[in-house]
Amino acid sequence: MTELGTRLKEARLSKGYSLDDLQEITKIQKRYLVGIEEGNYSIMPGTFYVRAFIKQYAEAVGLKSEELLEQYKTEVPKTNPDEVTQAVPYTPSRRTSRNSGKVMETAPKFIVALFIIVIIAVIWFLYSQKVQNTPEQEKIEQSQFEYDQKPTPPVNQDDEEGEGGSAGGANGETTDEEGTGTDEQVDEEEEPEVKQTISAGEVQADGVTTNYTLTGSETMNLRIVISGDTWVGIRNATGAEQIPDRVYKSGEEVIFDATTNAYARIRLGDARNAKVFVNDEELVYVQNPQDRGKSTQNIVIQFGEEAAQ
């Protein structure tokens, strides 16, 4: 093992990354990563890729690649100019093709989303106008009704007193009816508010995967607060990537809405440097991460039966 390989391996272990974790981060095959640590560059596809892979390895574990290559330049094979000429033109073309494809795929979705937002805005505007106009219209109709029902003035004093007594009785009955209606409204009981619950975690046989169940909530909004360098990834039930899997720095936050999936698998490279919140409620680890070292943690959260109903 070379001094460069030893330096890189120590940095990887200090980050708590396994070779499998580093393979996911850098997208470099595991056998090439082993070759770099052991100083076995003969298995590489060429000297150009040796330097490129070492730079990716160093940046993933928090080292300055250029300084590292300069310090150990005697251990790294020199780049063949012919290999650089062959390798450089191919990479931009492939990236350009991928970027163009992503733009073409995203454009129709953006237009559809914009069209839906416009429709919702129009509906909301029309509804708000209707709500504002309705009370005034009801007030006008009520005033017209009271005017039509107003009794004819009495002809003499006796009739006026008699009719006044009858009117008073009618008004009294009306008051009682209104009072009864008010009492019925007061007696109506409000339904108790349902509070979300996150079950105690259940640790699986592998020792790094913990299952949690979320009930009493119709949403699953995830927020991960990063306090130190750690690798973060979120997958759905089929294993599809939901956010860019990479090393996140202190002060960054990862926010993702997993309501539609009803399932989320969170992978943390260093659980001590991350706090997980579900609908703004912090997820309590089964064990204190301080007692578990820097091992990778897998956190699985899914809706319970109450939320599914």
Secondary structure, DSSP 4 states (H G I P E B T S, - for coil): --HHHHHHHHHHHHHT--HHHHHHHH---HHHHHHHHHT-GGGSS-HHHHHHHHHHHHHHTT--HHHHHHHTTTTSPPPPHHHHHHHTTHHHHHHHHHHHHHHHHHHHHHHHHHHHHHHHHHHHHHHHHHHHHHHHHHHHHHHHHHHHTPPPPPSSHHHHHHHHHHHHHHHHHHHHHHHHHHHHHHHPPPPPPPPPEEPPPEE-TTSSEEEEEEES-S--EEEEEESS-EEEEEE-TT--B-S--EEEPTT-EEEEE-TTTTEEEEEES-GGGEEEEETTEEPPPSS-GGGSTT--EEEEEEE-HHHH-
